Amino acid sequence: MKKKEKVENVEIISPKVSNPDNLSKTLILGLVGLVLLLIPGTLNKLIGILIGVALLAVGIIAIVKYIKEKDNGSSLNLVSGILYSVLGVIIIIYPYSIINLVTICLGVYLVINGLLKLKLSFVLKRITDKWIGTLIMGIITVILGVVLIFNPFAGITITKLAGAFLVVVAVFDLIDTYIIQK
């Protein structure tokens, strides 16, 4: 009974682990990691093009909205539509330019995820003796995130490293989920 109370506390302290769709998020994280690891250059270009197309679409929609609502429309729709469209076209032409921003965002995500893993490791320490792996992964995740934030220009090597690391993080997330649900 006492162990059950501790497990219930874990659900309150760390909803990420007890979230029912955590498995799908973890599998997606692992899949993204595999793609980054196996085909980083292609993925980098594809991400840039997709973001460019999305920005171009947002820009065109804003321009069309301005034209349709000319009497009531805000000139802000026209200006933002033109800016989004130009930015989208530039990113489509130079798709690798967006990768630095994506790398920095990935770094921020990894720092946050690593800090959550550190917190989780201390929660696990109270429940089980299998918490050291989570602690180590938390520290490594934070370090990799900081490297990506402050050196996003490391290119394909960092992309492959991030991919490999995301796969490892996904595996440890699955292990953490299994330990908590046990």
Beta strands, then each sheet from edge to edge (+ up, - down):
end
